[in-house]
Amino acid sequence: MKKFAFIGAGSLQFTSSCMRDLLTFDAFKDCEIALMDINEQNLNNIYKVCEKIKEAMNCPDCKITKTMSREDVLKGADGVLCTVFNGDVDIWRHEIEIPKKYGVDINVGDTRSVSGIFRALRNIPLMLDICKDIEKYCPNAVFLNYTNPMPMLCQAMQKHSNVEVTGLCHSVQHTIEMLSEWLNVPKDEVVYKCAGVNHQAFYTELSHNGIDLYPKLRELLKNPEYYNKELVRNEMFLQLGYYVTESSGHNSEYNQWFRKRPDLIEKYCKNGTNWNPGEYAFSLNIRLDRKKDPQKQYDEFLAKDVETKKSCEYAGEIFNARFGDGKPFVFNGNVLNHGSISNLPYDACVEVPVVADRMGFKTTIAGPLPDHLAIINNITARLESLVVEAAMRKDKEAVYHAVFMDPLTSAVLSLEEIRKMCDEIFEKNTAFLGDYK
């Protein structure tokens, strides 16, 4: 019997999808799904959800346990999945509302820009504590992280722990699903190569039956119906020549082109027709609404039939490759570069094709990015490395330097204004950050 520890199990989307995926593999039908969350109400709710999934998947030998103890959930685990969030949603709120006061308009704020930087500073110590517990209670476990900001958290863990860890995001496969639908091509027949940094990786190859799909996509985007679906990403593609992975809303806050003036926000960030066009505080507002009725999402899940098909998440396939039936699996993972992308920093955390098999994770050689894309990713990667080292040293000056270099923040604010803004966020985050000097 294999044991899978879910830390932060109350995250309904990831826990339900990954558990269902695990039970599609013969090797895991009698596994233990060990749930851990510090919120007892969420823990009890997700336990009910998992029991329903177990019944729907017809896996009576699967064992589901729950605990509020990280020690208990990790003891003897073969695989660990993490979806934790250090700090209440109100802390996240400060990291978005304070920049807004200074004129920096944030869409999500969980991965980059000033909000993502402070989220990393809050979460890096927690993630390293989890790694210490893994080293103590299940040192051979495979650790898959779903928590953002993905690159900074993964780089900290990969540099400063001995845990076998990679970070997973579904933006690569979701974007392929979207583009294949637009182009009327079966998604399983699309051949692609995607590389860069998380949420800002680019499809350097995109083809079907040996034919480049980019000319067809460029022609399709002359139709306003399709162009308006992803205003930011489509404009980036038309200007840069390559499609980027994460949604328009996310990407609008990763660069200096779309959110530095009210007219640009109105043009590119409010009227897109896909799920996240770029409206201010998009994900935060969803979380705040959910906070008013935390039971609602679980009740809605429990009231409907359970989907039994495997999702697009990578976790189940990775665990199966590592210690299930051993079939190798290729996925886009977040790993230290170490030469995979030759024109990005050697020790940056990049998102590139990785092979999982019985022996571990093998990072592929993705090759150099086109020069203009490498400039975009170099700024991001070097900034993120600076944040990781700032967190390890508790170095306030290094944090200022990182925010100085953020494309969106630096397009809006002066150096002095950025420092004042950061000081306000530091003050609100004292309970989580401690004494930065």
N, C-alpha and C positions, 0 to 999 in steps of 0.2 A: 504494500500500500504506500503510495507516494503522498506526501503532505505538502499542501500549498497554503502559505500564510498570506493573508490579505491584510495589510496594514493601512488603516484608513478605509476600512471595508464599507463604511456608510456611503461611499461614492457609488450611487446606484448604477450609473451608466457603465462604468468600467468593471465593477464587481460582477454584475449580472452578465455582461457580454463575455468576460474572460472565463467565468465559471462554466457557462454554457459551452464555450469553445473547448474547454478542457474535457468535458464529458462526451465530446464527439470522438475522442480517441480511445481505442480499446485499452490502451495501457493505463488509462486514468479513470476508468469507470468505477473502480473501487477506491478512489483516492479519498483523502481527508481534505475538506475545505475548511480551513481554520480562519475564522473571522475575528478581527480585532479593531476596535474603535474606542476612543475616549468618550464619545457621546453615547450614553446607554440607550437612549430612545432610537437613534439611528442604527445601533448595533442590533437591537431586537427586531427592528423593521427589516434590515437586510438579511437577518437569519430567516425570517418568514419568506422573503423573496427567494433565497437560495433553496429552501425546502420545496417551494413550488417549482423551481427550475429542475431540481433533482427528480421530482415526480414526472414532470413533462418529458424529461430526457430518458425516463425509464432506467434509472440507475439506482436500484434499491441498496446496493452495497456501498454507495458513496456515503461518507460520514461527514456531517456538518457540525462544527463546534464553534463556540463563541466565547470571547474573553475580552476584558479590558486591560489585560496584562501583555505587554510586548514580549516579556520573557516567555510566557506560556505559549504564545502564538508561534514564536520562533523555534522553540525546542524541537529538534529533529526535522525541521522543514527542509524539503528538497528544492522548492521554488518559493520565492518571495515576490509579491507584487505590492507596490506602494503608490497610494494616491492621497497622501497626507497633505494638509494645509496648515501651516503653523501660524496661528493667529486668527481671531474671529474676522468675519467679513467686515466689521467696522474698522479694523486696522487697514484692510485693503482700501476701504473707502477714503481714509485719510490720504493714502498714497495716490489717489486719483483726484480728490477734491482740492488738495493743496496745490498741485501743479496747475489745475484749472484756474485757480485764483491768480496765478502768475501768467496765465495765457497759454499754457501747454495743455492742449485738449487731447485726452487719452480715450481710446476705444475700449480696450480690455485691460492692459497693464499687468499681464501675468508673465510676460516673457522678456520684453525689453523696454527701452526708454526708461525714464526715471522711476516709474512704478515697478517695472520688472527688476530693476537693479535693487531696489529696497526689498522687494519680495525675496530676491536671492539672499540678501544679507540676513533676513529672518529665517530662511529655511535651510541654509547650508549647515548651521550647527545641528539642527534636528536630524538632517540626513546623515551626517557623520556619526551622530549618536546611534542611529539605527544600524549603520555599518558596524560600529563597535559591538552591538548586540548580536549581529549576524556572525561576526568573527568569533564570538563567545559561544553561542548556542547552536549555530548551524553553519560552520565555516566552509562547507562545501556547497552551500546553496547557491543557486543562480538567482540574482536579484534583478528584477525588471522594474524600472521607475517610470511612472506616468505623471509625476508631479512637475509643474512648471515653476520657475523658468528652466526648461530642460537642459540647455547646454551648460549653464553655470552650475547647476546642481550635479550633473553628471561629471563635469570636469573636476569639481571638488572631490567627489567620491572616488573617481578613477585615479586621481593624483595622491590622495591622502588616506586611502584605506587599501586593504588587501582583498576586498570583496570582488567577486566576478559580477560586474554590473554594467548594464547598458540602459539607455533611455529609449522609450517607445512613444511615437506619435502617430496618429492616423491621417495626417494631412497628405502624405504622399499617395496613399491608396485612395483616399476620398477624392483627391483632385483627378486622379486617373478615371475614377468612376464618372465624375462630372464631365470631363472632356470627351470620354468615349460616348457618353449619352448625347452630348452636343454634336459630335461628329458622326453619330450613327455607326459606330464601330464596336464590336463586342469587346468588352473591357479585358477579357482574358486573352485576347489576340493582340492587344497593344504592347509593343516592345518599347521599353523606356530605360533611360539611365538618368538617375536623379542624384545630385550631389550639391553640397554647400553646407550651411548651418541650419539648425532646426527652425522651421517656419519661414526660412529664407533660403531654401534650397531650390535649385532650378533643374528643369528637365533639359539636359543637354542633348538628349536623343529622344525622339518621340515618333514612332513609325508603326505602320500596319502593313503586313505582307511585303516588307522591304521598301515601302513608299513613305517618305517623310510626310508627317501629318501637319507640320507647321504651315505650309502654304494654304492648305485647306482651312485651317483654323483662322488664319489671317483674313481669308476671303469671307468666312462665316461672320467674323466680327464687324463686317461692314453693315450687317443687319442689326439695327438698334435693339431688337429683342434680346439678342445674345450679348452684345456689348454691355448693355445695362445690367445684366445679371451680376457681373463682377467688375464694377467700374475701375477700381484701383488695379486689380490684377490684369485686367484686359489692357488697360492703358500702359502698364509696365511691359506687358508682352509686346505690344505694338511699337513701343519705343526702344526696348532693350533686346528684343528678338528671341527671348526664352521665357517660358511660363514658370511662375513661382508657385510654391506649394501651398502656403497657408492663405486663408480667406482675405478678402479685400480689407475688412476692418482691421485685422491684425497687421497686415502689411502697411496700411496707411500710417501706423504709428512707428514703424521701424525705419522710416526714411524721412527725408526733409521735403518731400514734394507735395504732399496732399493735405496736411493739417496745420500749416503754419499761418494761414490766413482764413478768416471767416468765409470768404468767397470760394476758396478751394475746398473747404469742408462742405459747403453747400453743394458744390458741383460734383464732388467725388465720393462723399462719405455719408450722404443721407438718403439717396434715391436709388441705390442699387437694389435689385429685386431678389438676390439670394439671401441666405440666412443671416449674414453679418456684414452689412454694407459699410459700417464704420461709425455708427452713431455713438455719441459720447457715453461712456460708462456702460456699454452694452451688456457685458457679462455681469458686472457688478449689480446692475438693476435687476437682472434675473435672480441673482443670489439674494438680494434684499427682499424681493418679492417672495422667494421661497422661505426666507426666514420667518415671514409672517405666518406661514402655514407649513411647517417642516414635514408634516405627515402626508401632505397631499400627493407628492410624487410617488411615494411608496403605495399609497392606496390605489392610485391610478394603475400602477404596474400590477398589483395583486388582483385587480378587477378584470384584467384582460388575459387572453390566451398567451402562453409563452411561445416565443419564436424558438424553433429548435434547430434552425440552420446555423452554420458557423458564421460568425461575423467577420469583418475585415481586420479585426485586431490581430496583432502578431503573436501575442503571448502564448496561446495554446500551441501554435506551430513551433515556437522556439523551445518550449519545455519538451515537446515531443521529440524534437531533434536532439536535445541535450541528454535526456534520460528516459525517453519513451521508446518508440520503435526505432529511433535513430536515423530516420530519414532526414538528410540535410535540408535546411531551409534557408533561403536567401531573403533578407529583409533590409529595410533602411533603418539603421540604428545609430545612436549617438555614442560616439567613441572618440578617444584621443586620435588626432590626425595621424601623427607618426609617418608622414609622407604620402598618405593616401591621395590628398589633393596637394600637388607639389607647390602651388602658388598661394597656399594659406599657411599660417604659422604651424610649426611642427607639433607644438603641444596644445593647440586649440582643440576644442570639442567640435567635431564635425558630424554631419549626418550623411552617411554614405552607405552603399551596399555592403552588408556583412553576411557571412555564412555561419550558421549555427549547426554544429554536429556533435557527435559524442566527445570530441576532443576540446570543445569550447567555442569561442567566437573568433572568427578569422576576418579581419578587415581587408576588403579588396582595395586594389589600386584604382581609384576613380579617375586619376589623371588631372591635369590642370583645368581650371575653369577658364572660360573666355575672359580676357583681361578686364573688361569693364565690370563683369560680375565678381571677379576676384577682388576688385577694389571695394565693392559693397560688402562682401563677406569678410574682408580683412579688417575693416573698421569694426564690424560687429564682433569678430573673433578676438581681436586684440583688446577691445573694451571689456568683453566678458572675462578674459583672463585676468585683467586688472581688478575686476570686481571680486573674483575668487581669491586672489591674493590679499585684497583689502579685507575680506572676511576672515581669512586665516590670521592676519596680523591685527585685526580690529583697528584699521588705519583709516581714520576719517578723511585725511587729505587725499588718499587714493580714491576714496568714494567720490569726492568732489571732482577729481580729475576724470573719472569715468563718466560722470554725468556731463561734464564740460564737453566731452567728445560725442555724446549721444546726438545723432543727426537731427531728430525732431526738436529736442530741447535747445540745442545750440542754434537752430534756425529761428527760434522765438526769443530767447533770453540772452542777456549779457552774462559775462563771467560772474560779476558781483550779484546779479539777480539769481543765478543758479545756486550760488553758495547760500544765499539767504533762504531760498526754497528748500534746499537740502537740510538746513538747520531746523526748519520747522518740522520736516518729516522725521528727522532724528529724534526730536523732542517727543513726538507722538509715539515713536517706536521704542522708547527707552526700556520698556518691560521686556522686549524681545531681543534688543540689540546690546543692551548693557552699555558699558563705558567705552565708546570709541574715542581714540585720542588722535 
